[in-house]
Amino acid sequence: MKKYELLSFPQLGDDRGHLVVVEGMKNIPFEIKRMFYIYGTKDNVVRGQHANRKSEFVLINLAGTCKIKVDDGKNDEIIILDKPHEGIYLDKMVWKDMYDFSKDSILLVLSNHSYDSEEYVRDYEEFKKEMK
């Protein structure tokens, strides 16, 4: 079973515009404990570059585009996030690189866990060892 999955959220709205609702334990597969967003990322910057032992994530690019390279120890894939009603779920221990942000990109990140620096795996070789 892959440890990441593309998600599509229902678009609601009318002639006034669109509305997308995301709710923990409904279309987000966990209770949301933390939220942050990344914007204003300079050219050639790679964000992420880590895995998490406890945290699960959903990434949604609210504006613009970005690429997410995901690696679960068995599969790796590059996902382009370019629609505000689509996202990607990342289970625990998925290595993630976020890059190629457009100038208008706003990447929303939802997590099931509060920040804890001890749960981060920031060395790719360590990640590979832990995944065996």
C-alpha positions as a Markdown table, in Angstrom:
| # | Residue | x | y | z |
|---|---|---|---|---|
| 1 | Met | 0.0 | 0.0 | 0.0 |
| 2 | Lys | 1.3 | 3.4 | -0.9 |
| 3 | Lys | 1.9 | 5.8 | 1.9 |
| 4 | Tyr | 0.6 | 8.8 | -0.1 |
| 5 | Glu | -2.5 | 9.5 | -2.0 |
| 6 | Leu | -3.9 | 12.2 | -4.2 |
| 7 | Leu | -7.1 | 13.8 | -2.7 |
| 8 | Ser | -9.8 | 15.7 | -4.5 |
| 9 | Phe | -12.1 | 18.0 | -2.5 |
| 10 | Pro | -15.7 | 18.9 | -3.6 |
| 11 | Gln | -16.0 | 22.3 | -5.2 |
| 12 | Leu | -19.1 | 24.2 | -4.1 |
| 13 | Gly | -20.2 | 27.6 | -5.2 |
| 14 | Asp | -22.3 | 29.4 | -7.7 |
| 15 | Asp | -22.0 | 32.5 | -10.0 |
| 16 | Arg | -20.3 | 34.3 | -7.1 |
| 17 | Gly | -17.3 | 32.0 | -7.1 |
| 18 | His | -16.0 | 28.7 | -5.7 |
| 19 | Leu | -15.9 | 27.4 | -2.2 |
| 20 | Val | -13.9 | 24.3 | -1.0 |
| 21 | Val | -14.4 | 22.9 | 2.4 |
| 22 | Val | -11.9 | 20.5 | 4.1 |
| 23 | Glu | -12.7 | 19.0 | 7.4 |
| 24 | Gly | -10.7 | 16.8 | 9.7 |
| 25 | Met | -11.9 | 13.2 | 10.0 |
| 26 | Lys | -14.1 | 13.7 | 6.9 |
| 27 | Asn | -12.2 | 14.5 | 3.7 |
| 28 | Ile | -8.9 | 15.0 | 5.7 |
| 29 | Pro | -8.0 | 11.5 | 7.1 |
| 30 | Phe | -7.0 | 12.8 | 10.5 |
| 31 | Glu | -7.9 | 15.3 | 13.2 |
| 32 | Ile | -6.1 | 18.6 | 12.3 |
| 33 | Lys | -3.8 | 19.7 | 15.1 |
| 34 | Arg | -1.5 | 22.1 | 13.1 |
| 35 | Met | -1.7 | 24.2 | 10.0 |
| 36 | Phe | 0.9 | 26.3 | 8.3 |
| 37 | Tyr | 1.5 | 27.7 | 4.8 |
| 38 | Ile | 4.5 | 28.4 | 2.6 |
| 39 | Tyr | 4.6 | 31.4 | 0.2 |
| 40 | Gly | 7.1 | 33.8 | -1.3 |
| 41 | Thr | 9.5 | 30.9 | -2.0 |
| 42 | Lys | 12.5 | 32.0 | -4.0 |
| 43 | Asp | 13.6 | 30.3 | -7.3 |
| 44 | Asn | 15.7 | 27.1 | -6.9 |
| 45 | Val | 14.7 | 26.6 | -3.2 |
| 46 | Val | 13.7 | 23.1 | -2.0 |
| 47 | Arg | 11.6 | 23.0 | 1.1 |
| 48 | Gly | 10.9 | 19.9 | 3.2 |
| 49 | Gln | 13.7 | 17.5 | 2.7 |
| 50 | His | 12.7 | 15.3 | 5.6 |
| 51 | Ala | 10.3 | 12.6 | 6.8 |
| 52 | Asn | 8.3 | 12.5 | 10.1 |
| 53 | Arg | 8.0 | 9.6 | 12.5 |
| 54 | Lys | 4.6 | 10.8 | 14.0 |
| 55 | Ser | 3.1 | 13.4 | 11.7 |
| 56 | Glu | 0.8 | 12.8 | 8.8 |
| 57 | Phe | 0.2 | 15.7 | 6.3 |
| 58 | Val | -2.2 | 16.9 | 3.7 |
| 59 | Leu | -0.7 | 19.5 | 1.3 |
| 60 | Ile | -2.9 | 21.8 | -0.8 |
| 61 | Asn | -1.6 | 24.4 | -3.1 |
| 62 | Leu | -4.1 | 27.2 | -2.7 |
| 63 | Ala | -2.7 | 29.4 | -5.5 |
| 64 | Gly | -0.1 | 28.9 | -8.2 |
| 65 | Thr | 1.8 | 25.7 | -8.6 |
| 66 | Cys | 4.5 | 23.6 | -7.0 |
| 67 | Lys | 6.0 | 20.1 | -7.2 |
| 68 | Ile | 6.1 | 17.6 | -4.5 |
| 69 | Lys | 8.6 | 14.7 | -4.7 |
| 70 | Val | 7.4 | 11.9 | -2.4 |
| 71 | Asp | 9.4 | 8.8 | -1.4 |
| 72 | Asp | 7.9 | 6.2 | 0.9 |
| 73 | Gly | 11.0 | 3.9 | 0.8 |
| 74 | Lys | 9.5 | 1.8 | -2.0 |
| 75 | Asn | 8.0 | 4.2 | -4.5 |
| 76 | Asp | 8.9 | 7.7 | -5.4 |
| 77 | Glu | 6.9 | 10.1 | -7.5 |
| 78 | Ile | 6.7 | 13.7 | -8.5 |
| 79 | Ile | 3.2 | 15.3 | -7.9 |
| 80 | Ile | 2.3 | 18.6 | -9.4 |
| 81 | Leu | -0.1 | 20.6 | -7.2 |
| 82 | Asp | -1.9 | 23.2 | -9.3 |
| 83 | Lys | -5.6 | 23.2 | -8.3 |
| 84 | Pro | -6.9 | 24.6 | -5.0 |
| 85 | His | -9.4 | 21.7 | -4.7 |
| 86 | Glu | -6.8 | 18.9 | -4.9 |
| 87 | Gly | -4.1 | 17.9 | -2.4 |
| 88 | Ile | -1.9 | 15.0 | -1.4 |
| 89 | Tyr | -2.1 | 13.0 | 1.8 |
| 90 | Leu | 1.3 | 11.9 | 3.2 |
| 91 | Asp | 1.4 | 9.2 | 5.8 |
| 92 | Lys | 4.1 | 9.0 | 8.5 |
| 93 | Met | 7.7 | 8.3 | 7.2 |
| 94 | Val | 7.3 | 9.7 | 3.7 |
| 95 | Trp | 10.3 | 11.7 | 2.5 |
| 96 | Lys | 9.1 | 15.0 | 0.9 |
| 97 | Asp | 10.7 | 17.6 | -1.2 |
| 98 | Met | 8.7 | 20.6 | -2.2 |
| 99 | Tyr | 10.1 | 22.7 | -5.0 |
| 100 | Asp | 9.5 | 24.6 | -8.3 |
| 101 | Phe | 7.1 | 27.0 | -6.6 |
| 102 | Ser | 5.5 | 29.6 | -8.9 |
| 103 | Lys | 5.8 | 33.2 | -7.7 |
| 104 | Asp | 2.1 | 33.2 | -6.6 |
| 105 | Ser | 2.2 | 29.7 | -4.9 |
| 106 | Ile | 0.6 | 29.4 | -1.5 |
| 107 | Leu | 1.1 | 25.8 | -0.1 |
| 108 | Leu | -1.2 | 25.0 | 2.8 |
| 109 | Val | 0.0 | 22.2 | 5.0 |
| 110 | Leu | -2.3 | 20.4 | 7.5 |
| 111 | Ser | -1.0 | 18.0 | 10.1 |
| 112 | Asn | -2.3 | 15.6 | 12.8 |
| 113 | His | 0.6 | 16.4 | 15.2 |
| 114 | Ser | 2.0 | 19.5 | 16.9 |
| 115 | Tyr | 5.5 | 20.5 | 16.0 |
| 116 | Asp | 8.2 | 18.3 | 17.6 |
| 117 | Ser | 11.7 | 18.6 | 16.2 |
| 118 | Glu | 12.6 | 15.1 | 17.6 |
| 119 | Glu | 10.3 | 13.3 | 15.2 |
| 120 | Tyr | 12.0 | 14.7 | 12.1 |
| 121 | Val | 14.3 | 12.5 | 10.0 |
| 122 | Arg | 16.4 | 15.1 | 8.1 |
| 123 | Asp | 19.1 | 12.8 | 6.7 |
| 124 | Tyr | 18.0 | 10.8 | 3.6 |
| 125 | Glu | 20.4 | 7.9 | 4.4 |
| 126 | Glu | 19.0 | 7.6 | 7.9 |
| 127 | Phe | 15.5 | 7.6 | 6.4 |
| 128 | Lys | 16.4 | 4.7 | 4.1 |
| 129 | Lys | 17.9 | 2.7 | 7.0 |
| 130 | Glu | 14.7 | 3.2 | 9.1 |
| 131 | Met | 12.5 | 2.2 | 6.2 |
| 132 | Lys | 14.3 | -1.2 | 5.8 |
